[in-house]
Amino acid sequence: MAHYSGYDPPRCGKCGQTEITKLTIDHIYNDGSLLRKIYPMQKRNICKWLKINNFPLGYQVLCLKCNEEKRRDSKVYFAGILSDPQRKNWKLILDNKVSLRDKAFFLVVASAGFRLGTALSLQVKDYKPIKELGIITVKGAEGRKLAIGKSYFTFITPEARRILEEYLKTRGTLNPDASLFAKESKGIGKQFDYCSNVSRQWTILVKRAKLLEKAANSRNFTLHGHSLRKFFQTHCKLAGCRADFVDFWMGHHPTGSNQYLNDSYFRPDLQTHIEEYRKAVSHLQVFEQDTKKLSELEKDMEALKLQNFNLKNQLETIISHFNLKDDNPEASTNKKDR
């Protein structure tokens, strides 16, 4: 479970449940009944089967509640990626008559894992370039999720840094205490506005890209502002970043039974943070991707689809074989007579 969760101890990829008795292995493509017929051992002990078969693709960790919701909705999705703006959709959203401010804002949010409200509270002095990346420090304050006196930092990708710096140049000379993101009409220090307005702006961009749709049995849209935070966490995990580093960059408090002292004792140096974040850069970049790694991921997905297709054909052949036997009782009795 730790392998497919990306955390140790494991947790539900959708809601974060950590109680081991409430977690289960889920078939991402809803092909569990098919695979259990072909591989009976999956029915008896799926964890042992996965280990013997060197942890194949197509599985994830969900809690029993999220697993039941997924089964009821009949949706095929990766935990945490149901509302994840995929790369091809990212380009549609951010290339469609988007202002430089909006492009900078949403790329920074996605590549740093910010909540929308946290990004709105940033000031110019909180951002600094560091090597090929950018580093942003978040400080606690009254009325924020982060308590007064607390702080953490996170990074942005080279492409997010480039677009952010282009946007800041358009605003001229800025006071260090000015808002990092400002209103279009009066860029000298005025805030971008309330969080609800940013969410509305994101919805407008998604609608322009013709990607606006509501989740089944819900009033919420599948691509909402918080999807960007999910995008960050999901792709950092897929890139192999350690869970304690990802939690730190997102401003999360560790929840694992063996991580409760991380707030006080987790103190890796800045260079170690940079090296760990670099693992995820090619996964987080939208326009300037690592084509080699991307092609490898696409090959893995194609191989998984082909495997599922072959398994379904095998099952259909087996079913048709048994149906033929049932349809010809005389043939079977003749064989017995002989």
C-alpha positions as a Markdown table, in Angstrom:
| # | Residue | x | y | z |
|---|---|---|---|---|
| 1 | Met | 0.0 | 0.0 | 0.0 |
| 2 | Ala | 2.9 | 2.4 | 0.7 |
| 3 | His | 4.1 | 1.8 | -2.9 |
| 4 | Tyr | 0.8 | 2.8 | -4.5 |
| 5 | Ser | 0.0 | 5.5 | -2.0 |
| 6 | Gly | 3.4 | 7.3 | -2.2 |
| 7 | Tyr | 3.2 | 7.7 | 1.6 |
| 8 | Asp | 4.5 | 5.6 | 4.5 |
| 9 | Pro | 2.2 | 5.0 | 6.4 |
| 10 | Pro | -0.2 | 4.8 | 3.4 |
| 11 | Arg | -3.2 | 7.1 | 3.0 |
| 12 | Cys | -6.2 | 7.4 | 0.8 |
| 13 | Gly | -5.2 | 9.3 | -2.4 |
| 14 | Lys | -8.5 | 11.2 | -2.4 |
| 15 | Cys | -9.5 | 12.2 | 1.1 |
| 16 | Gly | -6.2 | 11.5 | 3.0 |
| 17 | Gln | -7.6 | 8.8 | 5.4 |
| 18 | Thr | -4.7 | 7.0 | 7.2 |
| 19 | Glu | -6.4 | 4.4 | 9.3 |
| 20 | Ile | -5.0 | 1.2 | 7.7 |
| 21 | Thr | -8.2 | -0.9 | 8.4 |
| 22 | Lys | -10.2 | 1.5 | 6.2 |
| 23 | Leu | -7.8 | 1.5 | 3.2 |
| 24 | Thr | -8.0 | -0.8 | 0.2 |
| 25 | Ile | -6.3 | -1.4 | -3.2 |
| 26 | Asp | -8.4 | 0.0 | -6.0 |
| 27 | His | -8.3 | -0.9 | -9.7 |
| 28 | Ile | -8.0 | 2.5 | -11.5 |
| 29 | Tyr | -9.7 | 1.3 | -14.7 |
| 30 | Asn | -12.6 | -0.5 | -12.9 |
| 31 | Asp | -11.5 | -3.8 | -14.3 |
| 32 | Gly | -11.2 | -5.6 | -10.9 |
| 33 | Ser | -13.9 | -8.3 | -11.7 |
| 34 | Leu | -12.2 | -9.1 | -15.0 |
| 35 | Leu | -8.8 | -9.4 | -13.5 |
| 36 | Arg | -10.0 | -11.5 | -10.6 |
| 37 | Lys | -11.4 | -14.0 | -13.1 |
| 38 | Ile | -8.2 | -14.2 | -15.0 |
| 39 | Tyr | -6.0 | -14.1 | -11.9 |
| 40 | Pro | -7.9 | -15.9 | -9.1 |
| 41 | Met | -5.0 | -15.0 | -6.6 |
| 42 | Gln | -6.2 | -11.4 | -6.8 |
| 43 | Lys | -9.4 | -12.4 | -5.1 |
| 44 | Arg | -7.6 | -14.3 | -2.3 |
| 45 | Asn | -4.6 | -11.9 | -1.7 |
| 46 | Ile | -4.2 | -9.0 | -4.0 |
| 47 | Cys | -1.3 | -7.5 | -2.0 |
| 48 | Lys | 0.7 | -10.7 | -2.4 |
| 49 | Trp | -0.2 | -10.9 | -6.1 |
| 50 | Leu | 1.0 | -7.3 | -6.7 |
| 51 | Lys | 4.3 | -7.9 | -4.9 |
| 52 | Ile | 4.9 | -11.1 | -6.9 |
| 53 | Asn | 4.2 | -9.3 | -10.2 |
| 54 | Asn | 6.6 | -6.4 | -9.3 |
| 55 | Phe | 3.9 | -3.8 | -8.6 |
| 56 | Pro | 2.2 | -3.4 | -12.0 |
| 57 | Leu | 0.6 | -0.1 | -13.1 |
| 58 | Gly | -3.2 | 0.4 | -12.8 |
| 59 | Tyr | -3.7 | 0.4 | -9.0 |
| 60 | Gln | -4.0 | 3.0 | -6.3 |
| 61 | Val | -4.9 | 3.3 | -2.6 |
| 62 | Leu | -8.4 | 4.5 | -1.6 |
| 63 | Cys | -10.3 | 4.4 | 1.6 |
| 64 | Leu | -13.5 | 2.2 | 1.6 |
| 65 | Lys | -15.8 | 5.3 | 1.4 |
| 66 | Cys | -14.0 | 6.8 | -1.6 |
| 67 | Asn | -13.8 | 3.4 | -3.3 |
| 68 | Glu | -17.5 | 3.0 | -2.9 |
| 69 | Glu | -18.2 | 6.5 | -4.3 |
| 70 | Lys | -15.9 | 5.7 | -7.3 |
| 71 | Arg | -17.8 | 2.4 | -7.9 |
| 72 | Arg | -21.2 | 4.1 | -7.6 |
| 73 | Asp | -20.2 | 6.9 | -10.0 |
| 74 | Ser | -18.7 | 4.5 | -12.5 |
| 75 | Lys | -15.8 | 6.9 | -13.1 |
| 76 | Val | -12.3 | 5.9 | -14.2 |
| 77 | Tyr | -9.9 | 8.2 | -12.4 |
| 78 | Phe | -6.6 | 8.4 | -10.5 |
| 79 | Ala | -6.9 | 9.5 | -6.9 |
| 80 | Gly | -6.3 | 13.2 | -6.7 |
| 81 | Ile | -6.4 | 13.6 | -10.5 |
| 82 | Leu | -10.1 | 13.5 | -11.2 |
| 83 | Ser | -10.1 | 17.3 | -11.3 |
| 84 | Asp | -6.5 | 17.6 | -12.4 |
| 85 | Pro | -6.0 | 19.9 | -15.5 |
| 86 | Gln | -4.2 | 17.5 | -17.8 |
| 87 | Arg | -1.3 | 19.0 | -19.9 |
| 88 | Lys | -3.2 | 19.3 | -23.1 |
| 89 | Asn | -6.0 | 21.0 | -21.3 |
| 90 | Trp | -3.6 | 23.4 | -19.5 |
| 91 | Lys | -2.5 | 24.7 | -22.9 |
| 92 | Leu | -6.1 | 25.3 | -23.9 |
| 93 | Ile | -6.9 | 27.1 | -20.7 |
| 94 | Leu | -3.8 | 29.4 | -20.6 |
| 95 | Asp | -3.3 | 30.0 | -24.3 |
| 96 | Asn | -6.8 | 31.2 | -24.9 |
| 97 | Lys | -6.6 | 35.1 | -24.7 |
| 98 | Val | -5.2 | 35.0 | -21.2 |
| 99 | Ser | -3.6 | 38.1 | -19.7 |
| 100 | Leu | 0.0 | 37.9 | -18.6 |
| 101 | Arg | -1.1 | 38.4 | -14.9 |
| 102 | Asp | -3.5 | 35.5 | -15.0 |
| 103 | Lys | -1.0 | 33.2 | -16.7 |
| 104 | Ala | 1.6 | 34.1 | -14.1 |
| 105 | Phe | -0.8 | 33.7 | -11.2 |
| 106 | Phe | -2.1 | 30.3 | -12.1 |
| 107 | Leu | 1.3 | 28.9 | -13.2 |
| 108 | Val | 2.8 | 30.0 | -9.9 |
| 109 | Val | -0.2 | 28.5 | -7.9 |
| 110 | Ala | 0.2 | 25.1 | -9.8 |
| 111 | Ser | 4.0 | 24.9 | -9.6 |
| 112 | Ala | 4.2 | 25.9 | -5.9 |
| 113 | Gly | 1.1 | 24.1 | -4.6 |
| 114 | Phe | -0.5 | 27.2 | -3.1 |
| 115 | Arg | -4.1 | 27.7 | -2.0 |
| 116 | Leu | -5.6 | 30.6 | -3.9 |
| 117 | Gly | -5.9 | 32.7 | -0.8 |
| 118 | Thr | -2.2 | 32.1 | 0.1 |
| 119 | Ala | -1.1 | 33.2 | -3.4 |
| 120 | Leu | -3.2 | 36.3 | -3.1 |
| 121 | Ser | -1.5 | 37.3 | 0.2 |
| 122 | Leu | 2.0 | 37.2 | -1.2 |
| 123 | Gln | 4.1 | 40.3 | -1.4 |
| 124 | Val | 6.9 | 41.2 | -3.9 |
| 125 | Lys | 9.5 | 40.7 | -1.1 |
| 126 | Asp | 8.4 | 37.1 | -0.6 |
| 127 | Tyr | 9.7 | 36.0 | -4.1 |
| 128 | Lys | 13.4 | 35.5 | -4.9 |
| 129 | Pro | 15.1 | 33.8 | -7.9 |
| 130 | Ile | 17.3 | 30.9 | -6.9 |
| 131 | Lys | 19.4 | 29.1 | -9.5 |
| 132 | Glu | 17.0 | 28.2 | -12.3 |
| 133 | Leu | 14.0 | 28.1 | -10.0 |
| 134 | Gly | 12.2 | 30.7 | -7.9 |
| 135 | Ile | 11.7 | 30.4 | -4.2 |
| 136 | Ile | 8.6 | 31.9 | -2.4 |
| 137 | Thr | 8.4 | 32.3 | 1.4 |
| 138 | Val | 4.9 | 32.1 | 3.1 |
| 139 | Lys | 4.5 | 33.7 | 6.5 |
| 140 | Gly | 1.7 | 33.2 | 9.0 |
| 141 | Ala | -0.6 | 36.0 | 9.9 |
| 142 | Glu | -3.9 | 36.6 | 11.6 |
| 143 | Gly | -6.9 | 35.2 | 9.8 |
| 144 | Arg | -4.7 | 32.8 | 7.7 |
| 145 | Lys | -4.4 | 29.0 | 7.9 |
| 146 | Leu | -0.8 | 29.5 | 8.9 |
| 147 | Ala | -0.4 | 30.7 | 12.5 |
| 148 | Ile | 1.5 | 33.9 | 13.3 |
| 149 | Gly | 5.2 | 33.3 | 13.7 |
| 150 | Lys | 5.1 | 30.2 | 11.5 |
| 151 | Ser | 6.6 | 30.1 | 7.9 |
| 152 | Tyr | 7.6 | 27.8 | 5.2 |
| 153 | Phe | 8.9 | 28.1 | 1.6 |
| 154 | Thr | 8.2 | 26.4 | -1.7 |
| 155 | Phe | 9.5 | 26.7 | -5.3 |
| 156 | Ile | 8.3 | 27.5 | -8.7 |
| 157 | Thr | 9.4 | 26.0 | -12.0 |
| 158 | Pro | 11.7 | 27.8 | -14.5 |
| 159 | Glu | 8.7 | 28.5 | -16.8 |
| 160 | Ala | 6.6 | 29.9 | -14.0 |
| 161 | Arg | 9.5 | 32.1 | -12.9 |
| 162 | Arg | 10.1 | 33.4 | -16.4 |
| 163 | Ile | 6.4 | 34.4 | -16.9 |
| 164 | Leu | 6.2 | 35.9 | -13.3 |
| 165 | Glu | 9.2 | 38.1 | -13.9 |
| 166 | Glu | 7.8 | 39.2 | -17.3 |
| 167 | Tyr | 4.6 | 40.2 | -15.5 |
| 168 | Leu | 6.5 | 42.0 | -12.7 |
| 169 | Lys | 8.4 | 44.0 | -15.3 |
| 170 | Thr | 5.2 | 45.4 | -16.8 |
| 171 | Arg | 4.4 | 46.9 | -13.4 |
| 172 | Gly | 7.6 | 49.0 | -13.3 |
| 173 | Thr | 9.4 | 49.8 | -10.0 |
| 174 | Leu | 7.6 | 48.1 | -7.1 |
| 175 | Asn | 7.7 | 48.5 | -3.4 |
| 176 | Pro | 8.8 | 45.3 | -1.6 |
| 177 | Asp | 5.6 | 45.4 | 0.4 |
| 178 | Ala | 3.4 | 45.6 | -2.8 |
| 179 | Ser | 1.2 | 42.6 | -3.6 |
| 180 | Leu | 2.9 | 40.1 | -5.9 |
| 181 | Phe | -0.3 | 39.9 | -8.0 |
| 182 | Ala | -2.3 | 43.1 | -8.5 |
| 183 | Lys | -5.4 | 44.4 | -10.3 |
| 184 | Glu | -5.0 | 44.9 | -14.0 |
| 185 | Ser | -6.2 | 48.5 | -14.0 |
| 186 | Lys | -4.0 | 49.7 | -11.1 |
| 187 | Gly | -1.0 | 47.5 | -10.9 |
| 188 | Ile | 0.9 | 49.6 | -8.4 |
| 189 | Gly | 0.3 | 47.6 | -5.3 |
| 190 | Lys | -3.4 | 47.0 | -5.3 |
| 191 | Gln | -4.4 | 43.4 | -4.5 |
| 192 | Phe | -5.8 | 41.1 | -7.1 |
| 193 | Asp | -9.0 | 41.0 | -5.1 |
| 194 | Tyr | -10.9 | 38.5 | -3.1 |
| 195 | Cys | -10.4 | 34.7 | -3.4 |
| 196 | Ser | -14.0 | 34.2 | -4.8 |
| 197 | Asn | -13.1 | 36.6 | -7.7 |
| 198 | Val | -10.0 | 34.6 | -8.5 |
| 199 | Ser | -12.0 | 31.4 | -8.5 |
| 200 | Arg | -14.5 | 33.0 | -10.8 |
| 201 | Gln | -11.7 | 34.1 | -13.1 |
| 202 | Trp | -10.4 | 30.5 | -13.3 |
| 203 | Thr | -13.9 | 29.3 | -14.2 |
| 204 | Ile | -14.1 | 31.9 | -17.0 |
| 205 | Leu | -10.8 | 30.7 | -18.4 |
| 206 | Val | -11.9 | 27.0 | -18.2 |
| 207 | Lys | -15.2 | 28.0 | -19.9 |
| 208 | Arg | -13.4 | 29.8 | -22.7 |
| 209 | Ala | -11.4 | 26.6 | -23.3 |
| 210 | Lys | -14.7 | 24.7 | -23.5 |
| 211 | Leu | -13.7 | 22.4 | -20.6 |
| 212 | Leu | -16.3 | 23.5 | -18.1 |
| 213 | Glu | -18.4 | 20.6 | -16.8 |
| 214 | Lys | -19.9 | 19.7 | -13.4 |
| 215 | Ala | -19.0 | 16.6 | -11.4 |
| 216 | Ala | -21.6 | 13.9 | -11.3 |
| 217 | Asn | -24.3 | 14.4 | -8.6 |
| 218 | Ser | -22.6 | 17.7 | -7.5 |
| 219 | Arg | -22.9 | 21.4 | -7.9 |
| 220 | Asn | -19.1 | 21.7 | -8.2 |
| 221 | Phe | -17.1 | 21.9 | -11.4 |
| 222 | Thr | -14.6 | 19.2 | -12.2 |
| 223 | Leu | -11.9 | 21.8 | -12.8 |
| 224 | His | -12.0 | 24.3 | -9.9 |
| 225 | Gly | -9.4 | 26.5 | -8.4 |
| 226 | His | -8.3 | 23.9 | -5.8 |
| 227 | Ser | -7.5 | 21.5 | -8.7 |
| 228 | Leu | -4.2 | 23.4 | -9.1 |
| 229 | Arg | -3.1 | 22.4 | -5.6 |
| 230 | Lys | -4.1 | 18.8 | -6.4 |
| 231 | Phe | -2.1 | 19.0 | -9.6 |
| 232 | Phe | 1.0 | 19.9 | -7.6 |
| 233 | Gln | 0.8 | 17.2 | -5.0 |
| 234 | Thr | -0.2 | 14.5 | -7.5 |
| 235 | His | 2.7 | 15.2 | -9.9 |
| 236 | Cys | 5.3 | 15.6 | -7.2 |
| 237 | Lys | 4.3 | 12.1 | -6.0 |
| 238 | Leu | 4.4 | 10.7 | -9.5 |
| 239 | Ala | 7.9 | 12.2 | -9.9 |
| 240 | Gly | 9.1 | 10.4 | -6.9 |
| 241 | Cys | 9.5 | 13.3 | -4.4 |
| 242 | Arg | 9.6 | 12.3 | -0.8 |
| 243 | Ala | 6.2 | 12.8 | 0.9 |
| 244 | Asp | 7.7 | 14.8 | 3.8 |
| 245 | Phe | 9.2 | 17.4 | 1.4 |
| 246 | Val | 5.9 | 17.7 | -0.5 |
| 247 | Asp | 4.0 | 18.2 | 2.7 |
| 248 | Phe | 6.5 | 20.9 | 3.7 |
| 249 | Trp | 6.2 | 22.8 | 0.4 |
| 250 | Met | 2.4 | 22.7 | 0.7 |
| 251 | Gly | 2.4 | 23.9 | 4.2 |
| 252 | His | 0.8 | 20.7 | 5.5 |
| 253 | His | 1.2 | 19.4 | 9.0 |
| 254 | Pro | 2.5 | 15.8 | 9.0 |
| 255 | Thr | -0.2 | 13.3 | 9.9 |
| 256 | Gly | 1.6 | 10.0 | 9.9 |
| 257 | Ser | 2.3 | 8.2 | 13.2 |
| 258 | Asn | 6.0 | 8.3 | 12.4 |
| 259 | Gln | 6.0 | 11.9 | 11.2 |
| 260 | Tyr | 4.5 | 13.8 | 14.1 |
| 261 | Leu | 7.8 | 15.4 | 15.1 |
| 262 | Asn | 8.6 | 16.6 | 11.5 |
| 263 | Asp | 7.4 | 20.2 | 12.4 |
| 264 | Ser | 10.1 | 20.4 | 15.0 |
| 265 | Tyr | 12.9 | 18.2 | 13.6 |
| 266 | Phe | 12.5 | 18.1 | 9.8 |
| 267 | Arg | 15.3 | 20.6 | 8.8 |
| 268 | Pro | 17.0 | 19.6 | 5.6 |
| 269 | Asp | 19.2 | 22.3 | 4.0 |
| 270 | Leu | 18.1 | 24.4 | 1.1 |
| 271 | Gln | 20.2 | 22.6 | -1.4 |
| 272 | Thr | 18.5 | 19.3 | -0.5 |
| 273 | His | 15.1 | 20.9 | -1.0 |
| 274 | Ile | 16.2 | 22.2 | -4.4 |
| 275 | Glu | 17.4 | 18.7 | -5.5 |
| 276 | Glu | 14.2 | 17.1 | -4.4 |
| 277 | Tyr | 12.0 | 19.7 | -6.2 |
| 278 | Arg | 14.0 | 19.3 | -9.4 |
| 279 | Lys | 12.7 | 15.7 | -9.6 |
| 280 | Ala | 9.2 | 17.2 | -10.2 |
| 281 | Val | 10.1 | 20.1 | -12.6 |
| 282 | Ser | 9.4 | 18.2 | -15.8 |
| 283 | His | 6.1 | 17.0 | -14.4 |
| 284 | Leu | 4.9 | 20.4 | -13.3 |
| 285 | Gln | 5.9 | 22.4 | -16.4 |
| 286 | Val | 3.1 | 23.1 | -18.8 |
| 287 | Phe | 4.7 | 24.6 | -21.9 |
| 288 | Glu | 8.3 | 23.7 | -21.5 |
| 289 | Gln | 8.2 | 20.0 | -20.9 |
| 290 | Asp | 10.9 | 17.3 | -20.8 |
| 291 | Thr | 9.8 | 15.5 | -23.9 |
| 292 | Lys | 11.9 | 12.4 | -23.1 |
| 293 | Lys | 10.2 | 11.8 | -19.8 |
| 294 | Leu | 6.8 | 12.6 | -21.2 |
| 295 | Ser | 7.2 | 10.0 | -24.0 |
| 296 | Glu | 8.2 | 7.4 | -21.4 |
| 297 | Leu | 5.0 | 8.1 | -19.5 |
| 298 | Glu | 2.9 | 8.0 | -22.6 |
| 299 | Lys | 4.5 | 4.6 | -23.5 |
| 300 | Asp | 3.6 | 3.3 | -20.1 |
| 301 | Met | 0.0 | 4.4 | -20.5 |
| 302 | Glu | -0.2 | 2.8 | -23.9 |
| 303 | Ala | 1.2 | -0.5 | -22.6 |
| 304 | Leu | -1.3 | -0.5 | -19.8 |
| 305 | Lys | -4.2 | 0.1 | -22.2 |
| 306 | Leu | -3.0 | -2.7 | -24.5 |
| 307 | Gln | -2.7 | -5.0 | -21.5 |
| 308 | Asn | -6.3 | -4.2 | -20.5 |
| 309 | Phe | -7.5 | -4.8 | -24.1 |
| 310 | Asn | -5.7 | -8.2 | -24.3 |
| 311 | Leu | -7.2 | -9.3 | -20.9 |
| 312 | Lys | -10.7 | -8.4 | -22.0 |
| 313 | Asn | -10.2 | -10.4 | -25.3 |
| 314 | Gln | -9.0 | -13.4 | -23.2 |
| 315 | Leu | -12.1 | -13.2 | -21.0 |
| 316 | Glu | -14.4 | -12.9 | -24.0 |
| 317 | Thr | -12.8 | -16.0 | -25.5 |
| 318 | Ile | -13.2 | -17.9 | -22.3 |
| 319 | Ile | -16.9 | -16.9 | -21.9 |
| 320 | Ser | -17.7 | -17.7 | -25.5 |
| 321 | His | -16.0 | -21.1 | -25.1 |
| 322 | Phe | -18.2 | -22.0 | -22.1 |
| 323 | Asn | -21.3 | -20.6 | -23.9 |
| 324 | Leu | -20.7 | -23.0 | -26.8 |
| 325 | Lys | -20.5 | -25.9 | -24.4 |
| 326 | Asp | -23.8 | -24.9 | -22.8 |
| 327 | Asp | -25.5 | -24.5 | -26.2 |
| 328 | Asn | -24.5 | -28.0 | -27.4 |
| 329 | Pro | -25.7 | -30.4 | -24.6 |
| 330 | Glu | -26.0 | -33.3 | -27.1 |
| 331 | Ala | -22.4 | -33.0 | -28.1 |
| 332 | Ser | -21.3 | -33.3 | -24.5 |
| 333 | Thr | -23.6 | -36.3 | -23.9 |
| 334 | Asn | -22.3 | -38.0 | -27.1 |
| 335 | Lys | -18.7 | -37.6 | -25.7 |
| 336 | Lys | -19.8 | -39.2 | -22.4 |
| 337 | Asp | -21.4 | -42.1 | -24.3 |
| 338 | Arg | -18.2 | -42.7 | -26.2 |
